[in-house]
Amino acid sequence: MIEARSHSGKNIFDRLVRGVVGRLLLILGFICYIIFALYPFDWDPPRGVTNGAEFLQNGNLSFRTAGILCGTRTPEWTKLAMETGGLTVDLRVRTYKISQTGPRRIFTQSLDIVKWNITVGQCEEALVVRLYSPDETEIRLLEFVIPDVFEVDVWRDISVHVNRNRLTVDLEGVEVYDQALPWKDPLAYWNKNYKVALGNEHSGRRAWLGEIASVKVRIGEFEYDQLRSEEMHLPAYFWSARSAPTIGSAVQIHFYRNLLRDYIANFICFLPLGFLIAARGSGRGQLLRAILICGFASLGIEVAQICFVHSFPSIYDWGLNTAGATTGAVLALLAGKYFQR
């Protein structure tokens, strides 16, 4: 009786997994994950851009079209700001266009549009200040909006002050914003390797149209002229891409989702795929074949995410996909041995 049940179970296993049904389930699984990873399929691949930034005869930096002035190394004031817990960014700027959203970057110390230490930008008439949050799952809470700052072709003197527990903003020497920070000493958690960019993000996707007369960073008695610093570079061309995927990118690029749920989903999605691929094969290569197929499929999807607006590539997603596929493949081997007894 036990042998008959085992034989019956093996027949069901073969029909469901190794037959047409298994093939259809495998195809459907890959299609579902592609939809999960790339939806809503807004195509926006990286592109090369001629730098529209230029220094005028008066020494000001003008952005008539998309451009960038980018740092070649981490500014020397970063370490001091992290140690003291405070800094001031003084800007003298004017906008060429009010209908700029994003916000468009005037000054930023960051890696790309979602990984920053500090960002000062324009969103229509408002000034937007963003600071890195020590709580990586609530990064959006450290965005501060100061309304009615910008007018077309009107010069503004702006000072952004950050200390251990407060953010204040001065406009034309008058304090117009004062806000307690949700976390004490957020500068201590900054990434010490991020570089400065003016007029855009390092990834080239937040171009600001306007003119900069002065950018200075003050920490105590020290003052740094960021606009005219030797570490700043005006390239002839730059790449415009949404994000700059890195090994450590997953924590911040997924700020719009629950991290644990995202990690679990990436693991579980590839578990049945690994199971089906391994179960459909035979011999010692079953496990390796499932890992390679799923690993390369996941890698291809992560690379493709660079070209879609609402998708963010992450090496953590690839690792979790591969781990899920490996787990599924091991379960398939165990199931195969059970039904072959």
N, C-alpha and C positions, 0 to 999 in steps of 0.2 A: 504493500500500500504506500509506504514512504517513497519507494523507488518510483511508483507511478506518479505520485504528486510531484516529485522532483523532475521527472520527464515532462510532465505537463507544464510545470513552471518554466522549464528550459524552452519549450515550444513557444510559450507566450513571450518570453524574453527575446527570442530570436525574431518573432514576427514584429514586435513593437519596436525593437531597437535596431536590428540588423536588416530589416526589410524596408519597404517603401515608406511606411509610417515613420521609421527612424530617420530616413533621409529628409522627409518633409519637416519633421520636428527640428532637425539640425538647421535647415535652410531658414525656417521660420524664426529660430532662435537668433541667428545672425542678423536677420532683417530687423527684428525687434530691438536688438542692441544698437544697431546703426541709427534707428529712429530715436532711441533714448539718448544717444550721444550727440547727434547732430541737429535735432529738431530745434527751431523751426526752419532750418535749411536756408538761412540768409547768407548767401555766398558773398564773401568779402576777403579775397586773398591778399597777401602782402604785395606791395608794389613799390617800385623805385620812384622817388620824387626829386625834382630839382629844387634845391634849397632856395626858398624865397626870402630868407632873412638877409639883411645887408646893413652894414654900418654906414651911417650918413656922415657928411662932412663935419657935423657938429658933435660927432661921437656917439650919437644915439643909435640904438638898434631898432630897425624897422622891419615889420612883418606885413608886407602888402599882400603876399600870398603865403601858403603854408611853408614854414621854415623851422629851423631849430638852431640854437647855440648850445652845444652840449659839452659837458665836462669830460676830460680825459682820465681823471682819477678822482678818488674820493676827496672832497674838500677838507682842508686841514682843521676847519672849525668843528667837524662832526664829533670827534672824540671829546673835545672840550664841552660841547653842548650836552652830550650824554653824561658827562661827569658832573656838570654844574646843574643840569636839569632845566636849563632855560636858554632862550635866545630871542633876538629881535630881528625880523626881516623888514628892512625899509625899502619901499618901492616908489619910484616916480614914473608913472605910466599914463598912457592915454589909449583908449580903444578906438579902432576904426569902424567897428560894427557892433551894434547892440545885440543882434540876434545870434549870439554865440552861446552854445550850451555844452554840457558835457560833465563838469565845467571844462572850459578851454584853459590850458595851462599857461600861466605867466611865469611862475617860478615853481620848480619842483625838485625835490631830492627823492629819487625813486628808481625803480627798475622798469616799470611799464604802467598801464592804466589802472592796475589793481594792486600794485605792490609799491608802497611809498613810505617815507618817513614823514615828510611834510609836503603839501601841495597848496599853492595859492593860485586861484584861477578866477575866471569870469563866467557867470551864467546869466546872460542877458544883463540887466542892470545891477545884479547882485555880485558881491565878492564872496567867494567860497574858499574856506580854509579846511583842509583835511589833515588830520594827524593819525599816525599809526596807533592802533589800539592794542594794549597788552592782552585784551580778551579777543582772541582771533576769531571767535564765532560771532562777535558782535561789532565787527570793524566799522560798520556804517554809523555807529553812534558817535563817532568822532568826526562828523562833518558839521561845519558851522557856516551858516548862511547870513551874510550881512547885507540887507537890501538897500537899494537906491544909492549905489556907490558910483556906477559908471554912467557917463554921457558921451556921445560920439564927439571925438576930437577935443575933449576937455581933460586937461592934465589933472591927475590925482596923486597926492602924496599919501601913501598908505604905510602904516607901521603895524606889523603883526607881532605881538609879544606873547611868548609862551614861557611860563614858569612851571614849577613843580605841580601846581594844582589849578592854574587858571589860564585862560586865553583872553587877551584883550586886543582890540583893534582901534587904532587911531586913524582918523581921516582929516587931513589938513591940520594936524596937530591937536585935534579934539577927539577925546575918547567917544566912540560910537557903539562899542560892543564890549561886554564884559560877561564872561561865562565861566563857571566852575567846570573843571574837567572831571569826567566820571571816574578816572583812575589817577592816583597820585604818581607823579614822576613818570609820565609815559615816554619821555625822551630816553630813559634808561634802557628801553626795549628796542630802540632803533636798530636798523641794520647798518653797521659801520662801513659797509662796502658800497652803498648806493651813491651814485653820482648826481650832480646837479644838471638840470637842463632849463633853458629859458625859451619861452614861446611855443613850447610843444612838450610832449612826452618823449622819453627815449625810444619808445616804440613807434613814434611818429603819428599817432592817431588822435591827438588832442591839440591841433594847431590853433594858435590864437592869432588874431589879426589886430595889430596895434603897434605902439612904439614904446620902447623902454629907454628912459634917460638915465636911470640909476637903479642898481640893486646892491644893497649892502646888508651884510649879516653882522650883527653886533652881539657880543657875549661879554658882559662886564665892560672892561676898559679896552677890549680888543674889537677891532672893526675890519671886516673883510670886504673888499670891492669885488663882488662876484661877477659883475658885467665885464670888467676889464682885467680879470684874473688871467694869468698865463696858462692856467689849466683848462680854460675854455677854448673850444674849437668850433669854427664855422665851416662845416663840410660843404662841398659843392653839391653833393647828392646825399640822400638818406633813404632808408627803407621805412615804409609806412606799414606797420602791422599792429594788430590789436594788442598782443601781449608777447612777452618774452618768456616762454616756458623754460623752467629750470628744475633741477632736482628738488629744490626746496619750495616749489611754487604752490603745492597743493593746498597748504594751510590757508593762504590768503586768497587764491583765485577762486576758492569755493565759498567766499563769504556770503553768497546769496543762498546757500543751502545748509541744511544741517549736516555737519561733518560726519557723524557716526552713521546716519542714514545713507549718506553718499558712499561711504566706504563699504557698508554692508551690501548695498545695491551692486556695486562694482564686483564684489566677490561672488555674490549669488548668481548674477547674470551669466557668468562664464562657467559656473559649476555644471549645469546640465549639458553645455556644449562640450566640455571636456569628457563628460560621461559618455555622450553619444559617439564622439569620435573614437574614443578608446574601445568602446563596446563593439563598434562595427569592424574593428580590426582583429588580428590574431597574431600570436607570437610575441617575442620579447620587445618588439618595437612599438607596441600599443601605447604605452605611457609616453615615450619620447615623441611619438607622432602627434598625440593630442596636445602636448605642451608646446611643440613647435608651431602647429597650425593655429592654435588659439593665441599664442604669444605674438606671432607675426600679424594675425588679424587685428588684435588689440593695438599693436604698435601702429598699424596702418590707419586705424580709426583715430588714434591720438594725434598723428601727424595731420590727418585731414581736418581735425578740429581747428587748426591754425587758420583755416580759410573760411570759417563760419562764425558769424557775429556772436551768437549766444553760447558758443562752446569754448571750453578752455582745456588745453592739453595738460596732462599731469603724469609724471612718471609714477606717482602713487597709484593712479587709476590703472596704469599698465601692470604694475606689480600685483595689485589686487585681482585683476582679471586673470593673470597667469596663475596666481595662487588658487583661485577658484577653479580654473580649468584643471590644474594638477590634482586638486582634491576630488573633482568629479571623475577624473581618469582612474585614480586609485580605487574609488568606489566601484567603477565599472569592472576593474580587474577582480575585485573581491566578489562582485555579483556573478561574474563569469565562472569563477572557480566554484562558487556555491551551487550554481545550476548544473555544473558538469560533474558533480559528485555522483 
